[in-house]
């Protein structure tokens, strides 16, 4: 894969990931959305489908990492680091692009995020803080606990992804070492999508399961600059945790996988 293919694939795939992911969070969160208050299960499946769409789209160009933690885990396992920076750059650009697209899809709802005359404070008709649409926020602000959650949840993502990669029969494209015309089933991305749903349902409660530095940092940067009424803080004091935690989790997953398999 060329540097250009990797960059383009990661930009497009990560943009789709965030468009779907931030989109489902906007749908559940914002007033005047038909899906408002539809709940955590909807969010978990929305992010799973986000991975499905983004990774399948990017796979032919870049392999569809869409996540610096995945890229680092693979690099640790294989010892190949020369293209890591291209993956990370594409992922960050794509994450910011996807956040902007999600904002545009829900533009009218974001613009309606104002206090209407006669609104009672503390009711469902109040303006809604919007950071949770773009990035993660812990339910209990405890840096050590939050960091542990992100590390463990990311290991639970990256370790199975590395294991899926050993089974070439479920991958996308021609199976290495096989004769021409023999291709994998392509269900590996589907399995990862269900894995993300499972992580969201089982491990997402404490921090909102960033498990992806680009998925959190890129949209947080965009949120800082978007002209959203009553958008609330971008919470930069917490922003290091969903970056450091997933990167540490990806690194540890790569080390464990390389040692064990």
Secondary structure, 3 states (H helix, E strand, C coil): CCHHHHHHHHHHHHHHHHHHHHHHHHHHHCCCCCCCCCCHHHHHHHHHHHHHHHHHHHHHHHCCCCCHHHHHHHHHHHCCCCCHHHHHHHHHHHHHHHHHHHHHHCHHHHHCCCCCCCCCCCCCCCCCCCHHHHCCCCCCCCHHHHHHHHHHHHHHHHHHHHHHHHCHHHCCCECCCCCCCCECCCCHHHHHHHHHHHHHHHHCCCCCCCCCHHHHHHHHHHHHHCCCCCCCCCCCCCCCHHHHHHHHHHHHHHHHHHHHC
